[in-house]
């Protein structure tokens, strides 16, 4: 059974930092593109950052320069380092593992940034 488990969310003041982790079981992590998405109340889910099996990365314009995605295939974990957080970053953050044949989601972790 495939599981993606997010952790590291919480409440932080504006300007602070959080590090989200996405750990998996049941898949060969290195064969997937891993993405972090977020969904704020009343909004659609949006891509925040993604990292390919070849370590290529892309970021939403709103987080460029503040967020960094990285992966440790040996530990089956992908991280999202979030710095200089702003209230607009408040959302539930989801981990996604995707390739040509499969598309898996975690349950999400709440990030709340207070002003």
Secondary structure as a PSIPRED ss2 file (coil, helix, strand):
# PSIPRED VFORMAT (PSIPRED V4.0)

   1 X C   1.000  0.000  0.000
   2 X C   1.000  0.000  0.000
   3 X E   0.000  0.000  1.000
   4 X E   0.000  0.000  1.000
   5 X E   0.000  0.000  1.000
   6 X E   0.000  0.000  1.000
   7 X E   0.000  0.000  1.000
   8 X C   1.000  0.000  0.000
   9 X C   1.000  0.000  0.000
  10 X E   0.000  0.000  1.000
  11 X E   0.000  0.000  1.000
  12 X E   0.000  0.000  1.000
  13 X E   0.000  0.000  1.000
  14 X C   1.000  0.000  0.000
  15 X C   1.000  0.000  0.000
  16 X C   1.000  0.000  0.000
  17 X C   1.000  0.000  0.000
  18 X E   0.000  0.000  1.000
  19 X E   0.000  0.000  1.000
  20 X E   0.000  0.000  1.000
  21 X E   0.000  0.000  1.000
  22 X E   0.000  0.000  1.000
  23 X E   0.000  0.000  1.000
  24 X E   0.000  0.000  1.000
  25 X E   0.000  0.000  1.000
  26 X C   1.000  0.000  0.000
  27 X C   1.000  0.000  0.000
  28 X C   1.000  0.000  0.000
  29 X H   0.000  1.000  0.000
  30 X H   0.000  1.000  0.000
  31 X H   0.000  1.000  0.000
  32 X C   1.000  0.000  0.000
  33 X E   0.000  0.000  1.000
  34 X E   0.000  0.000  1.000
  35 X E   0.000  0.000  1.000
  36 X E   0.000  0.000  1.000
  37 X E   0.000  0.000  1.000
  38 X E   0.000  0.000  1.000
  39 X E   0.000  0.000  1.000
  40 X C   1.000  0.000  0.000
  41 X C   1.000  0.000  0.000
  42 X C   1.000  0.000  0.000
  43 X C   1.000  0.000  0.000
  44 X C   1.000  0.000  0.000
  45 X C   1.000  0.000  0.000
  46 X E   0.000  0.000  1.000
  47 X E   0.000  0.000  1.000
  48 X E   0.000  0.000  1.000
  49 X E   0.000  0.000  1.000
  50 X E   0.000  0.000  1.000
  51 X E   0.000  0.000  1.000
  52 X C   1.000  0.000  0.000
  53 X C   1.000  0.000  0.000
  54 X C   1.000  0.000  0.000
  55 X C   1.000  0.000  0.000
  56 X C   1.000  0.000  0.000
  57 X E   0.000  0.000  1.000
  58 X E   0.000  0.000  1.000
  59 X E   0.000  0.000  1.000
  60 X C   1.000  0.000  0.000
  61 X C   1.000  0.000  0.000
  62 X C   1.000  0.000  0.000
  63 X C   1.000  0.000  0.000
  64 X C   1.000  0.000  0.000
  65 X C   1.000  0.000  0.000
  66 X C   1.000  0.000  0.000
  67 X E   0.000  0.000  1.000
  68 X E   0.000  0.000  1.000
  69 X E   0.000  0.000  1.000
  70 X E   0.000  0.000  1.000
  71 X E   0.000  0.000  1.000
  72 X E   0.000  0.000  1.000
  73 X H   0.000  1.000  0.000
  74 X H   0.000  1.000  0.000
  75 X H   0.000  1.000  0.000
  76 X C   1.000  0.000  0.000
  77 X E   0.000  0.000  1.000
  78 X E   0.000  0.000  1.000
  79 X E   0.000  0.000  1.000
  80 X E   0.000  0.000  1.000
  81 X E   0.000  0.000  1.000
  82 X E   0.000  0.000  1.000
  83 X C   1.000  0.000  0.000
  84 X C   1.000  0.000  0.000
  85 X C   1.000  0.000  0.000
  86 X C   1.000  0.000  0.000
  87 X H   0.000  1.000  0.000
  88 X H   0.000  1.000  0.000
  89 X H   0.000  1.000  0.000
  90 X C   1.000  0.000  0.000
  91 X E   0.000  0.000  1.000
  92 X E   0.000  0.000  1.000
  93 X E   0.000  0.000  1.000
  94 X E   0.000  0.000  1.000
  95 X E   0.000  0.000  1.000
  96 X E   0.000  0.000  1.000
  97 X E   0.000  0.000  1.000
  98 X E   0.000  0.000  1.000
  99 X C   1.000  0.000  0.000
 100 X C   1.000  0.000  0.000
 101 X C   1.000  0.000  0.000
 102 X C   1.000  0.000  0.000
 103 X E   0.000  0.000  1.000
 104 X E   0.000  0.000  1.000
 105 X E   0.000  0.000  1.000
 106 X C   1.000  0.000  0.000
 107 X C   1.000  0.000  0.000
 108 X C   1.000  0.000  0.000
 109 X E   0.000  0.000  1.000
 110 X E   0.000  0.000  1.000
 111 X E   0.000  0.000  1.000
 112 X E   0.000  0.000  1.000
 113 X E   0.000  0.000  1.000
 114 X E   0.000  0.000  1.000
 115 X C   1.000  0.000  0.000
